[in-house]
Amino acid sequence: MQKSMHVQELESAEIKCAYLEEKLQSQLQVMETQAQYLKQSSSASKSILKNSNASINHLQIIQLKQQIYDTNIKIIRESQLSINEAERELRELEEQEQTRLGPVLFKSQVEHVEKSPAYYLRQQNKVLSKKVFILEQQIQHYTELLQKIVVKANNTIQKVSK
């Protein structure tokens, strides 16, 4: 009888061991699945970080382009101011010449006016004014793009940092 009790205890212990072994195997599989998920999550986080770094680099390039456009606009405006000043001085000279010649212009004098530096400067001023207008539109467009990219980059950085 004593033997059969030991046998029953051993069998019961074996059953418990088998049950615990199955439970441990199940938990091991769950942990392996979680490890795979964490690995994929880490890989995705690295990818997001790379993309945000690329966005930041792109943002820096756009900011440099913006600075170049700003500098070009400044140069064009300064050129336009100097052209306007030269045009004003030439207009004064033309008025002096006109008062000296009288009210009637002959054909040769009209051709002379069309070949004059003031006429040329007026034409150049018109062209430069158009270019300034176009550049201002481009600056506005790039500024809007820059603002959108900054917002996206900030959102991405916030997502990555969480």
Buried (B, 14 or more C-beta within 10 A) or exposed (E): EEEEEEEEEEEEEEEEEEEEEEEEEEEEEEEEEEEEEEEEEEEEEEEBBEEBBEBBEEBEEBBEBBEEBEEBBEEBBEBBEEBEEBBEEBEEEBEEEEEEEEEEEEEEEEEEEEEBEBBEBBEBBEEBEEBBEEBBEBBEEBBEEBEEBBEEBEEBBEEBEE
